[in-house]
Structures are given as structure tokens and as C-alpha cells.
Amino acid sequence: MAEPRLILTQADIDEGAAHLAAVCPVWARVLPQLGPLPLRRQPDGFAAMAQAIVGQQVSVAAAAAIWGRLQAVGLDREATLREADDDSLRAAGLSRPKARYLRGIAAAGLDWQGLRDLPDEEAMTRLVALPGIGVWTAEIYLKFALGRRDVFAAGDLALQEAARGMYGLSERPGPAALRALAEPWAPWRAVAARGLWAYYRLAKGREGIL
């Protein structure tokens, strides 16, 4: 079986954007206003997931500050996080639930490298079995750490709001409606997500994703 295409370079993003413009006149109209869509790839592994956990339900600036404090005291690695106490994690700015999640993930011994070879659905299943990792967080990891090109995130409120604005919808689409809207964008829905976040940033003047 052939290995799945991944988003590895800016050329892949550009190819995906060209596909979106070809299949949808709305994308063809909007994409030139957004400029080059970001690659936003990062190394896979525990640190990438830990950053996603830190970024849950906080602003981009707050997440960056907390992650910086964790790095400064060496608490950005599985080995150190397994042994970290509540006081150290709280001092870095983590809530009690997030501190518990990070310790649990660090203790789980997940084969991060092995995820690279799994189909999207199986990789998602492995991730959401860990504490604190829901579907949205797993999808973010697959998109940006593993480079999966067709993973979306239909439950993301910023994507929903961006789709409402782009398509002139009367109300913000829910996850099922957004998934249906996104079907023609396959197999480049991860590029579409980048485009919708860029549209959200342009329309709202703030980031919708780390």
C-alpha cells in the first residue's frame, strides 16, 4: 500500500490551496486575500502534544508564556514531567487538570514514532485514549505534528465562525454541517483549516489557533 501524502513543505500547502480554488468558487475568491497559508509544521512527539494541552482554552499569548516557563525549568520532557509535583507545574501556570493530564500522558509510554505509520483514524484512537486529549487536540496533533493533509477539526469554533463568514451563512454551522460543507475540499482539508483560520484572523483581528 502506498504511503499517504503528507504536508511537508510550503509547496504542499500551495498544492492544497490550488485544489481548494479549483473545486470551490468561494475559495477561489477568498484565497488571494489571505496571502500564503502557513505551513505550521512542528516536530512530532511528546512536546508537541504537551504544547497542545497547554494551549487548550487559553489565549495564544498565555499558552506561549506557560510553555516558556515549563521549558525554562526542564518540564517539557516526558521523563521530567512524570516526576513533577503539583507545585512546580502550578508555578508555571498550569491548572490542576492540565497538570494531571500532562503527567498522565508522560506516564502512558505512548510510541510517538509509531503513530507516524498509522492511518488517521487509528492514530486518533490511540491519542484520545490518553488523559486530557479529546478529538480536537488529537486533530491538531495530526495536522501540525504528523502533517496529515486531510484531517480537519469540525468542532473548532473558529473554523465554524470563519465558514459562516466566508460562505455568508445565516448561522454558524455545527460540526456535522461543517463536515458536510468540507467534503468537496478532500483530500486537502488540513489546508482548508489553515485557510479558515487565516480568514478568521483577518475578519476578527485575532488568532483562532496556536
N, C-alpha and C positions, 0 to 999 in steps of 0.2 A: 504494500500500500504506500502511495506517495506521501511524503511528509507534508503537513499542511503549510500553506503560505503564511508567513508571519510579517508583521510590521517591524522592519529592522532599520530602515533608513528613511530620510525625507522623500526619496523617490517613491517609496511605497505609499506614503501619505498622499503624494501628488497623484499617484495612480488611482487611489481610492477616491479622491476628490473628483477626478475626471469621470469616474464611474457614476458618482452621485449626480454630476451635472448632466450626464448623458441620459439617465433614467428619470430625471425629475426636473421640470422647468423651474420649480421654486429654488432648488439647489443651484441651478444654472444662473439664476438671477442673483442669489444671495452670496454665493461663494466669492465672487470678486470683491465684495465689500469687506470680507473678513481677513483678507491677506493670507499669507501662507499659514496653514494649520500646523500646530506644534507637534513634533514627534513625541515628546514626553516619555521616552523610554528610560527605564532605570534598571539597575542590576536586580535580578531576582534573588529570592532568599528571605531569610527571617527579617532582615532590616527593612525591606520593602513592605512586608506585611505589618510590621510594628509601626511604621510611619502611617500606614492606612488606618490602623486602630487609633493612633494618637489624633489623627485628623477627623475622626468621627464627631460630628455635631459641634465643631468649634470653627472659628474663622481660620482662614489661611495663615494670617499673621500669628495667631495664638498657637496653632499647630507647629509652625516653624520654630517659635520660641521654645516650646516644650521639648521638641525633638532636639534642638540645640543643647538644651540643658542636660538631657539624657546622654547625648554624645560626650559632653564635657566631662561627665563623671563615669564614662565607660559602661553605661547601662543601655547600649544599643545593640548588644550581642546576646545570643541565647544563653551562653554559659553564665554571664553575669546577671542577667535578668532572672534566671532560675533561682538564684540565691538572694536576690534583692529583697529588702524588707519594705514594709508599707511606708515608713517614714522617709526613706530615700526616694521612693517613687512619688510620694505626695510632695516632697520638696521640689521635685522637678516640674510639678504642676499637673500630674495625673490625678484623675478622680479615682476613688476606690474601685469602681467596677473596671476601669481601664487597667489599673494596676493588676487586678486579678486576672483579667484577660491575657495580658502580656506574659505574666508568669505561667499561666496555663498553656499558652501557645509555646512558650520556650521549653516547657517540660514535656510537651507532646512528642518531641522527636520526629517531627514530620520530615520525610525525604523531599526537601525542597527541589533538589535537582531532578528527582524522579517526576515531578509534576510537569516538567518540560515535555515529556514524551506522552502524556495522557491527552485524550480528547477533551474538549472544553467541558462537557457535562461531567466527566469523571473527575477532572481537576476541581471543578466547582464542588462536587460532593465531598471530596477529601477536605477542602478548605472549610466549608460550612459546618463540618463536624467538630471543628475546633472552637473553643470558647470565645465569644465576642465577635465571631466572623459570621455575618449574615450574607445574604445574596449580593447586596450592593458592594460590600467590601471585597468579596471574592471576585466580583466582576471587575472592580478597579484593579485588583492584582493581576488578573488575566490580561487586561488591556495593556497596562503600563509596564509590568514586570516581565510578563511572558510574551507580549507582543501579539496576542491573538487578534486577528483582524475583523472578526465578525461578532465579537462579544459587545453587547450594548449595555444598558442599565436602565431598563424601562421604569424602574421605581424611583429614579433620581428626579427630584422636584425641579431642579434647574433645567434638565433636559425637557421635562414636560412643559415648563413655562416657555422655554425657547421655542419648542414646537408649536405651542399656541400662537406665539407672536409671528413666527415665520409663515405659518400656514393660515393666519387670520381666523383661527378657530374661536368660537364663542365662549369656550371654557377650556381650562387646562385638561388635557387628556390624561386619564388614568393609565396605569401600567398596561392593561390589556389593549386599550385603544392606541397607545403609543407603539406597542409591539406590532400591531396591525399596520399602522402608518409606516413603520420602519421596514416592513418585509421587502419592498422593492429595492431597498438600499443594500441588501445582501449581495456579495459576501464582504462588504466593507462597512458594516455598521459601527465598528470601533472608530473609523474615520468620521462617520456621521456624528458620533457622540462628541468628538473633538470639535466638529463644526458647530454643533448646537451649543456647546459650552462657550465657544468663541462668540457666537451670536448673543448668548445671554450676557456675556461680559460687555459687549458693545451696546446692547439695549439697556442694561441695568447699571452699567458702570462699576460692576464688582464681579469677582470670580465666583463661579459656581462649583469649582472643584480645585483641589490642591494642585 
